[in-house]
């Protein structure tokens, strides 16, 4: 197995402050907190898969890599904004947002459902970091985003392999059931986690308002995407639901997803006046 990249592999000396986009920086600060919070997800997943040591080992390695993503993004943010303290923002985030660490059953109703949801998350993050890579001109962020996007695609395949194992060895979920879980998880991008991360990462200005913070993050993120990012991400999500990622349904789904994203971006611009 090839050596995984580390922060020492990043040419931080190439950082160019003149090419930092302020709106993108705000979104990356939030992403750094969510990525670095992976330890809580590992605890939750190991509880849900308590008698599956193979999956637990994979989840722990996944968590190590996710935390590294957070540290790499945090270091870039601190270069881009010397007033930003990732440690302080992370402490604030964890004080205000925690996963259900006491849970022993998946919030998705089954282990199969949990793995579908994990696949969807990795599809989304792979697309998100691909979009950052293609949107930014800052060379260090471009490289970090490319490395993270590659990791997230590999993580998708990891969770997909375990999903297929569970589908073959337990009562399988139907394609419709998996699609319902996938759509539900996609919709959760407006939940407290990203909104709280955005608020904590950007100075906790004013009292916390989930709707406002969620909209502010979503607008900055949605402007990054191009059609190819949406097409690939949704195709991957449909693959986890046992649909052909290149088939007619996936093509239709991608077109609808792209239209929905454009509509939502216009709506957020009108809502936020920007």
N, C-alpha and C positions, 0 to 999 in steps of 0.2 A: 504494500500500500504506500502511495506517495506521501511524503511529509506534508502535513497541513501547514499552510502559511501562518506566519506570526506577525506581530506588530513590527518586529525588526526587519521584516521583508519590505516594508513600505518606505519609499524614499521621502520622508517627511520634509527634507530640505528643499524639495521642489514645490512646496506650498506657495501659492500665489494669492496674496490677500486681495489683489485688484480684481480677481475673478470670482470672488465670493458673492453669491446672490443672497440678499438678506432674507427673502421669503423662504428660499430653500433651506437656509441655515436654521430657521425656526422649526421647519418640519424635521430636519435631521436631528435636532436636539431631542425632540419627542421620540424619534425612532431609536436613538441611543439608549434611552431609559427603558423602553419596552424590550429591546434586545438583551440588555444587561440583566433584566429581571427574569431570565430564563430559569434560574435556580428554583424559583417557586413552581414553574411549570414541570420541572423534573420531579419535584416532590409529589405533585399532583398525579403525574403519569405513573410514577412508581407505586403510588397507592392504588391506582385503578388497575394496574397490571402486576399486582403484588406477587402472583405465583408464576410469573413469566420472566425468568432471569435473562433470557436472550434479549427481550425487548427492553428490560430495565437497563442493561448494559448499553444498548443503542441509544436510549433516552439520555443517559448520563453523558455519553460522548457528544450527543447533539447539544446538550446544555452547555458543555464546555465551549463548543464552537460558537453558539449563540452569544454567550457572554463575551467572547472575544470580539464578535461583531460590535457589541455595545461599547467595548473599550476603544476599538478603532474609531468608531464614529465619534465617541466622546473626545478623543484626542484631537480629531480634526476640528470639532466644535470649539475646543479651547484654543486652538490656533486661530480660528476665524473670529472668535470673540474672547479675548483675554479675561473679560469680566465673568465669563461663564465658569461655574464650578460644577463639574459632573457629580462629584461626591455629594455636594449639598443638594443638587437637584434630585439625585437618586434617593437620598434620605427623605426628602420631602415626598417623593412619589410613593415610596414604600410605606410611609406613614399614613398616606391617604388611600392607597389602593392595594388590596391583597386578594390573591386567589383563594378559593375554598380548599385550604390545605388539609382540612380534616376529612374531606370527601374520600370515600373508598369505592364509590361507583361513579361511572362516567356521567357527566351532566348531559351527554348525548344519548343516554338510554342503554348503550351497550358498548363493548370494546370496539366492535366493528364501526359503530357510529363515531366513536372518539377518533379512530384512525382516519375516517373520511374527513372529519373536521381538521385534523392535523395536516392532511394532504392539501386541503383548501388553503390553510394558512401559509404553507410553504409555496404554493402557487402564487398567492398574493404577494408575498415578500420577494420572491424571485422576480416577479414583474415590476414591483416597486423599485427595487435596486437597479434593475435593468433600465428603468425609466430615468432614475437619477443619473446613472452612467451616461446615458445618451443626452441628457438635458444640460449637464454642467460642463463648463469650460475649465473649472479648477482642476488641475492635473492630479492632485493627491486624492481628492474626493472621487474623481472619475475611476481611479485605480481601486480604491477601497470598495466602491459600489460594485465594480465588476467582480471583484473577488467574493464579496458577500452574495451577489446574485448567483454565482456559480455554486457556492455552498448551499444556498437555499434550493436550487434545482436538485442537487444531490440529496438533500434532506427530503424533498418530495418523493424521490424514488425510494428512499429508505422507508418512509411511512407507507408508501404504496406496497412495497414488498411485504410488510407485516400485515397490511390490510388484506392482501390476497391470501396470506397464510390463514388468517382468521376466517375469511370467507370460505376457504376450503375445509376448515376443520371444525367450524361451529355452524349454528344456524345462520345462513347468509342473509344479508339485507338485500332487498330487491333494488333494482336500479332506481325506481321511483323513490324509495325510502332514502337511498343515498343522496339522490338529487335534492330531496327536501332538506336534509341535513346540510348539504353543501350551500344551498341558497340561504339557509338560516345563518350559517357561519359567515357568509359574505356580508349579510345585513348587519352583523355585529361589529363591523368596522366603525359604526357610530356609537359604540357602547362607551362605558366609562374609561376603559384602559387608555385608549389613545387620547381621549379628551383630557384626562387627568395628566398624562405624560406631557401633553402640549402645554398645559397650564404650569406644571412644575418646571418643565424645561425652559420656559420662557419667563421666569421671574415671578410667577404666582401674582400677576397684576390683577387687583380687584378680587372680589369674592368669586369662588368657583361656580361657574355656570356651565353645566355639561353641554347644553345646546350650543352656546356661544363658542366654547373651546373646540367642540367637535366640528363645527362649521368652519372655524378658522383653520384647523388642521386639514380638513377635507379639501378646502379650496386650494391650499398650497400644494397638496399632494396631487389632486386631480389635474392640475395644469401641467404636470410632468409627462403624462401618458401620451403615447401615440397609439394608433390602431393596432400595430403589431404587438405591442406589449399586452393589450387587452385580449387580442386573439390568442396569443400563446398561453397566457395565464388561464383563461377560461377553458381552453382546450385541455390543459392539464387537469383542471378541476373536473371536467367531464370524464376524463380518462379514469379518475378515481371512482366515478359513478358507473363505469363500464360502458361508456359511450365511445364511439370512434372519435378521437380528437381531431381528425381531418374530415369527418363526415359532414353531411348536409346539416344535421342538427347542430353540430358544433359551429359551423359557419354562420348559421342563423343566430345562434346564441351570441356569438361574438359581435355580429352587427347590432343586435339589440342592446348588448352590453355597452358598446361604443356610443350608441345613440343616447342611452340612459346616462352615461358619464357626461356627455356633452350637455345634456339638458340639466343635469345636476350642477355642473360647473356654472352655467348661466344663472341658475337659480341662486347659488351661493354668492355669486358676484353681485346680484341684485340685493340679496339679503344683507351682505356686508358692505355694500357700496364701494366695491373695489374691482 
